[in-house]
Amino acid sequence: MKPLIEFHQKWQHLASPSFFIGGFLLDIVTLGRIDDLSNILIFSFYLLVSFLVFFLELVNLQISIENGQPSSAPLPNWNFRGQSLEHWINLYKDEVFHFAQGALLSGFTLFYFKSAELSSSLLFMTILLIPLIINEFNRVRELGIVIKSVFLNLTLMSFILVYTPLPFGKVGLMVFSVGILVYLIIATLLFQLFRHSKISLELIKKYWLYPFLSLAIVFYGLRLFKAIPPVPLSLEMAGIYHKVEKQYPEYKLYHERKWWRFWHSSDEYFQAREEDRLYFFGRIFAPRGFEDRIYVRWLKYDNGDWRTSDRIPLTITGGRDKGFRGYTYKDNYTPGLWRVSVETSGGLEIGRLSFEVIKDHSTRERNFQVYIDK
């Protein structure tokens, strides 16, 4: 045990980010479906642990202010390996908090960006990591409880917003508003818990009230500007094809993708002949119990702007592990740059696919490859 303590003391400045990254990597490996009960229970446990650490720090801060020196809340007089319970908690509480937050933030981030604009996902994770990185500098180390408050509120908000749509079976501004309301109610109840714990109103306002109110306003504003993805929906797969045949439970997808275009999944360079149709096929994941209407928007790049050509509705049902399958096609089109955007009825983008239509004047016999989606 002594070598472990010495190792911890030597590398303590790297412990918090290391445990944060550890929690993130654990979620990448173990994360299942968004509606898995195991995920809900694990996330709830991580939130509870994070809250207990934050609550303990808030109580310690109150006692330290009253005593005029750093102090800790009284804990049961338990001993382990010759050290008190207070010693072990104070030694590892930061690591436990950051591990739990790493697992929570990675899980929610993966849910938000599972449909996958990689650059947007990396940017979002960078924004999430900035407070943690700043927290490791000595000059702002005293802001540790502030960072914990921001992280705790962020993960609590994300948990509620991710899971609020499940009982409704749909997404939309109304469901999002219910989620914000639930978050405010829970945050207010915790506010009252802090008050009954004899923590000063000044500390509660600074480290709890202002952060949770600010976060609620920011999230609702982002939703009004359609900047938050419509979790729990995600575009699992999308492609452009020359032909789609439905032979339940299989779909046959015909394409001419060259072998060396390994980064493409379909006919992103669509060689178009007379009477060829543009087929869009996609798999949209939705949790069990979901039944909602989405739209497939066809856009053409024209004179420096993306212009809508068609907006076709699809009714999706949830529960299938690989996602609900559907397709649309387009007869009237011209060569050029195109985009298909899959979006909710409220206009929130679930995912997109860009491709180019090229006029094919050849008369050679075409040998289509067939991908079978089961």
Wavefront OBJ file of the C-alpha trace (Angstrom):
o trace
v 0.000 0.000 0.000
v 2.884 2.381 0.775
v 4.327 2.218 -2.799
v 0.836 3.004 -4.127
v 0.569 6.089 -1.919
v 4.066 7.241 -2.937
v 3.198 6.728 -6.618
v -0.009 8.737 -6.158
v 1.850 11.586 -4.452
v 4.498 11.690 -7.206
v 2.034 11.796 -10.095
v -0.884 13.511 -8.366
v -0.867 16.397 -10.876
v -1.742 13.906 -13.634
v -4.233 11.855 -11.651
v -7.413 13.842 -12.385
v -7.013 14.017 -16.180
v -5.835 10.387 -16.258
v -8.937 9.188 -14.429
v -11.109 11.420 -16.630
v -9.627 9.809 -19.764
v -9.942 6.379 -18.139
v -13.647 6.887 -17.610
v -13.990 8.099 -21.196
v -12.233 5.029 -22.633
v -14.259 2.696 -20.418
v -17.487 4.066 -21.875
v -16.266 3.701 -25.456
v -15.627 -0.010 -24.828
v -18.695 -0.841 -22.728
v -21.431 1.545 -23.905
v -24.507 -0.223 -25.269
v -27.861 0.985 -26.531
v -29.144 4.247 -25.161
v -32.241 2.534 -23.735
v -30.371 -0.308 -21.999
v -31.354 -0.463 -18.331
v -27.727 -1.191 -17.421
v -26.644 2.137 -18.947
v -29.315 4.035 -17.030
v -28.318 2.391 -13.730
v -24.581 2.940 -14.282
v -25.074 6.593 -15.254
v -27.287 7.083 -12.180
v -24.582 5.564 -9.967
v -21.891 7.832 -11.462
v -24.117 10.870 -10.911
v -24.735 9.863 -7.294
v -21.004 9.400 -6.630
v -20.204 12.747 -8.282
v -22.871 14.498 -6.235
v -21.582 13.002 -2.958
v -18.045 14.222 -3.710
v -19.339 17.691 -4.616
v -21.548 17.804 -1.513
v -18.609 16.784 0.704
v -16.425 19.525 -0.786
v -19.158 22.098 -0.259
v -19.551 21.051 3.386
v -15.761 21.102 3.882
v -15.607 24.597 2.404
v -18.335 25.807 4.780
v -16.557 24.301 7.811
v -13.212 25.774 6.708
v -14.744 29.248 6.451
v -16.290 28.914 9.908
v -13.033 27.649 11.474
v -10.785 30.053 9.609
v -8.591 27.186 8.376
v -8.862 24.136 6.086
v -11.174 21.622 7.778
v -13.174 18.532 6.879
v -16.646 17.299 7.705
v -16.796 14.751 10.543
v -16.902 11.188 9.197
v -17.337 7.762 10.863
v -14.228 6.708 12.780
v -13.350 3.790 10.516
v -9.777 2.696 9.868
v -8.240 0.818 6.958
v -4.537 -0.039 6.634
v -3.828 2.170 9.617
v -5.459 5.251 8.080
v -8.817 6.880 8.808
v -11.797 6.945 6.460
v -11.346 10.717 6.214
v -7.771 10.218 4.974
v -8.777 7.834 2.179
v -11.741 9.930 1.047
v -9.734 13.144 0.910
v -6.885 11.327 -0.869
v -8.949 9.866 -3.704
v -12.168 11.899 -3.962
v -10.900 14.010 -6.876
v -9.891 10.920 -8.844
v -13.244 9.258 -8.169
v -15.114 12.395 -9.243
v -13.168 12.812 -12.476
v -13.438 9.123 -13.354
v -17.218 9.242 -12.917
v -17.463 12.462 -14.908
v -15.240 11.079 -17.657
v -17.560 8.085 -18.014
v -20.682 10.262 -17.985
v -19.442 12.893 -20.420
v -18.055 10.327 -22.840
v -21.301 8.364 -22.785
v -23.498 11.376 -23.440
v -21.104 12.747 -26.055
v -21.128 9.418 -27.892
v -24.929 9.427 -27.815
v -25.044 12.988 -29.166
v -22.593 12.360 -31.975
v -23.123 8.706 -32.816
v -24.462 9.743 -36.225
v -21.088 11.234 -36.670
v -19.786 14.485 -37.904
v -16.296 13.717 -36.589
v -15.041 17.320 -36.640
v -18.059 18.486 -34.629
v -17.586 15.670 -32.151
v -13.922 16.531 -31.593
v -14.760 20.206 -31.154
v -17.415 19.363 -28.574
v -15.042 17.126 -26.633
v -12.395 19.856 -26.721
v -14.875 22.284 -25.197
v -15.678 19.742 -22.485
v -12.013 19.126 -21.702
v -11.006 22.799 -21.412
v -12.351 23.282 -17.830
v -10.580 20.115 -16.667
v -7.275 21.151 -18.235
v -7.518 24.641 -16.741
v -8.249 23.078 -13.367
v -4.797 21.432 -13.350
v -2.923 24.754 -13.276
v -1.909 25.958 -9.825
v -3.243 29.474 -10.397
v -6.788 28.253 -10.793
v -6.579 25.166 -8.575
v -8.772 26.941 -6.004
v -11.548 26.971 -8.612
v -11.773 23.164 -8.367
v -15.215 23.210 -6.760
v -16.426 25.558 -9.506
v -15.286 23.107 -12.166
v -16.952 20.270 -10.268
v -20.191 22.241 -10.112
v -20.108 22.921 -13.857
v -19.330 19.280 -14.665
v -21.979 17.930 -12.285
v -24.656 20.228 -13.684
v -23.596 19.454 -17.249
v -23.848 15.691 -16.749
v -27.091 15.951 -14.776
v -28.595 18.082 -17.552
v -27.339 15.698 -20.248
v -28.713 12.661 -18.415
v -32.169 14.198 -18.160
v -32.254 15.481 -21.747
v -31.053 12.156 -23.166
v -33.662 10.091 -21.325
v -36.681 12.429 -21.213
v -37.781 11.531 -24.803
v -37.992 7.791 -24.015
v -41.379 7.800 -22.227
v -42.806 10.200 -24.845
v -41.623 8.135 -27.806
v -40.706 11.241 -29.786
v -38.428 14.268 -29.878
v -39.284 17.933 -30.219
v -39.241 21.299 -28.489
v -42.061 20.313 -26.135
v -40.215 17.194 -24.952
v -36.979 19.193 -24.608
v -38.828 21.811 -22.531
v -40.113 19.065 -20.219
v -36.515 17.895 -19.788
v -35.360 21.397 -18.849
v -38.234 21.649 -16.360
v -37.307 18.308 -14.752
v -33.683 19.469 -14.490
v -34.736 22.720 -12.791
v -36.955 20.830 -10.326
v -34.154 18.407 -9.364
v -31.602 21.228 -9.089
v -34.020 23.186 -6.877
v -34.542 20.163 -4.599
v -30.766 19.821 -4.237
v -30.624 23.553 -3.471
v -33.031 22.941 -0.578
v -30.919 19.980 0.590
v -27.873 22.241 0.776
v -29.866 24.805 2.765
v -30.977 22.161 5.288
v -27.328 21.069 5.601
v -26.514 24.499 7.079
v -24.400 25.575 4.124
v -24.476 29.346 3.762
v -26.764 30.846 1.139
v -23.787 32.717 -0.335
v -21.886 29.484 -1.039
v -24.977 27.763 -2.432
v -25.674 30.640 -4.795
v -22.071 30.813 -5.980
v -21.413 27.109 -6.443
v -24.872 25.738 -7.275
v -27.671 28.219 -8.017
v -25.841 30.387 -10.561
v -24.252 27.442 -12.438
v -27.477 25.462 -12.847
v -29.555 28.492 -13.880
v -26.882 29.595 -16.367
v -26.629 26.114 -17.864
v -30.409 25.840 -18.260
v -30.509 29.163 -20.122
v -27.555 28.216 -22.365
v -28.984 24.797 -23.260
v -32.436 26.164 -24.002
v -30.932 28.901 -26.152
v -28.864 26.341 -28.073
v -32.006 24.264 -28.626
v -33.929 27.261 -29.974
v -31.087 27.824 -32.450
v -31.192 24.102 -33.364
v -27.615 23.583 -32.181
v -28.297 20.490 -30.035
v -28.617 17.105 -31.790
v -31.998 15.352 -31.424
v -30.967 12.563 -29.054
v -31.803 9.702 -28.833
v -32.188 9.497 -32.631
v -29.051 8.807 -34.660
v -28.236 8.062 -38.286
v -26.424 4.724 -38.142
v -25.871 4.307 -41.883
v -26.625 6.275 -45.064
v -25.862 5.832 -48.743
v -26.744 6.787 -52.313
v -27.515 3.898 -54.653
v -28.627 3.168 -58.193
v -31.303 0.785 -57.006
v -32.865 -0.437 -53.759
v -34.854 -3.673 -53.588
v -36.819 -4.562 -50.480
v -37.046 -8.320 -49.899
v -37.911 -8.438 -46.215
v -35.991 -8.901 -43.997
v -33.274 -7.879 -46.471
v -32.621 -4.799 -48.569
v -30.497 -5.129 -51.711
v -28.482 -1.980 -52.426
v -26.960 -1.617 -55.914
v -23.914 0.617 -56.364
v -20.852 1.222 -58.559
v -18.416 2.358 -55.874
v -14.814 1.904 -56.990
v -12.736 -0.331 -54.726
v -10.132 2.362 -54.147
v -12.736 4.800 -52.752
v -12.612 2.910 -49.473
v -13.713 5.987 -47.502
v -17.091 5.923 -49.268
v -19.921 3.568 -48.386
v -21.993 3.955 -51.566
v -22.216 5.935 -54.848
v -20.980 9.270 -53.510
v -19.775 9.804 -57.116
v -23.023 8.907 -58.857
v -22.557 8.082 -62.560
v -25.978 9.051 -63.919
v -27.497 7.840 -67.172
v -30.898 8.579 -68.662
v -33.760 7.272 -66.493
v -31.441 6.492 -63.556
v -33.014 7.168 -60.195
v -31.189 8.516 -57.173
v -31.913 6.251 -54.218
v -31.160 7.266 -50.649
v -31.115 4.454 -48.096
v -30.598 4.990 -44.394
v -30.769 3.302 -41.014
v -32.008 5.522 -38.188
v -31.679 4.249 -34.641
v -34.572 4.967 -32.288
v -35.164 3.410 -28.845
v -37.902 0.929 -28.076
v -41.365 2.509 -27.993
v -40.418 5.306 -30.398
v -42.748 6.245 -33.253
v -42.049 9.580 -34.874
v -41.977 11.287 -38.250
v -38.696 12.358 -39.810
v -37.911 14.012 -43.134
v -35.390 13.347 -45.882
v -34.377 16.662 -47.413
v -32.701 16.704 -50.856
v -30.529 19.778 -51.449
v -28.610 20.953 -54.537
v -25.625 23.297 -54.412
v -26.461 26.217 -56.686
v -24.880 29.669 -56.976
v -22.978 29.343 -53.703
v -25.909 28.095 -51.640
v -27.676 24.836 -50.769
v -31.237 24.915 -52.118
v -33.970 22.462 -51.108
v -35.271 20.326 -53.955
v -37.551 17.932 -52.018
v -38.527 17.165 -48.417
v -39.961 13.663 -48.093
v -41.550 12.335 -44.855
v -40.826 8.943 -43.290
v -42.492 7.460 -40.220
v -39.985 5.549 -38.115
v -40.513 3.001 -35.355
v -37.894 2.194 -32.750
v -36.523 -0.950 -31.179
v -34.397 -2.511 -33.926
v -30.754 -2.872 -32.838
v -29.342 -1.768 -36.199
v -31.906 0.973 -36.664
v -35.102 1.549 -38.622
v -34.520 1.111 -42.362
v -36.061 3.320 -44.993
v -35.386 4.770 -48.417
v -36.565 7.448 -50.809
v -35.739 8.106 -54.441
v -35.540 11.045 -56.804
v -36.284 11.085 -60.548
v -35.749 14.738 -61.423
v -32.203 15.912 -60.824
v -29.285 17.534 -62.610
v -25.517 16.964 -62.407
v -23.689 18.742 -59.608
v -23.156 18.671 -55.861
v -25.989 17.259 -53.781
v -26.715 16.643 -50.134
v -29.298 14.566 -48.300
v -30.167 15.756 -44.802
v -32.164 13.537 -42.440
v -34.009 15.718 -39.954
v -36.804 15.786 -37.410
v -40.166 17.424 -38.036
v -38.817 20.440 -36.149
v -35.836 20.766 -38.495
v -33.108 19.318 -36.241
v -30.531 17.475 -38.325
v -29.984 13.826 -37.406
v -27.335 13.262 -40.073
v -26.337 14.112 -43.624
v -24.653 12.698 -46.698
v -22.995 14.703 -49.477
v -22.444 13.330 -52.973
v -21.872 14.387 -56.560
v -23.948 13.509 -59.618
v -21.875 13.129 -62.795
v -23.393 12.676 -66.244
v -22.440 9.294 -67.712
v -22.477 9.321 -71.535
v -20.988 5.843 -71.948
v -22.966 2.849 -73.205
v -20.859 0.126 -71.601
v -22.631 -2.565 -69.654
v -22.642 -1.729 -65.975
v -21.698 -4.317 -63.398
v -23.350 -3.277 -60.150
v -22.132 -4.478 -56.793
v -24.881 -5.520 -54.413
v -24.729 -4.847 -50.706
v -27.292 -6.797 -48.685
v -28.522 -5.062 -45.557
v -30.023 -7.615 -43.166
l 1 2 3 4 5 6 7 8 9 10 11 12 13 14 15 16 17 18 19 20 21 22 23 24 25 26 27 28 29 30 31 32 33 34 35 36 37 38 39 40 41 42 43 44 45 46 47 48 49 50 51 52 53 54 55 56 57 58 59 60 61 62 63 64 65 66 67 68 69 70 71 72 73 74 75 76 77 78 79 80 81 82 83 84 85 86 87 88 89 90 91 92 93 94 95 96 97 98 99 100 101 102 103 104 105 106 107 108 109 110 111 112 113 114 115 116 117 118 119 120 121 122 123 124 125 126 127 128 129 130 131 132 133 134 135 136 137 138 139 140 141 142 143 144 145 146 147 148 149 150 151 152 153 154 155 156 157 158 159 160 161 162 163 164 165 166 167 168 169 170 171 172 173 174 175 176 177 178 179 180 181 182 183 184 185 186 187 188 189 190 191 192 193 194 195 196 197 198 199 200 201 202 203 204 205 206 207 208 209 210 211 212 213 214 215 216 217 218 219 220 221 222 223 224 225 226 227 228 229 230 231 232 233 234 235 236 237 238 239 240 241 242 243 244 245 246 247 248 249 250 251 252 253 254 255 256 257 258 259 260 261 262 263 264 265 266 267 268 269 270 271 272 273 274 275 276 277 278 279 280 281 282 283 284 285 286 287 288 289 290 291 292 293 294 295 296 297 298 299 300 301 302 303 304 305 306 307 308 309 310 311 312 313 314 315 316 317 318 319 320 321 322 323 324 325 326 327 328 329 330 331 332 333 334 335 336 337 338 339 340 341 342 343 344 345 346 347 348 349 350 351 352 353 354 355 356 357 358 359 360 361 362 363 364 365 366 367 368 369 370 371 372 373 374
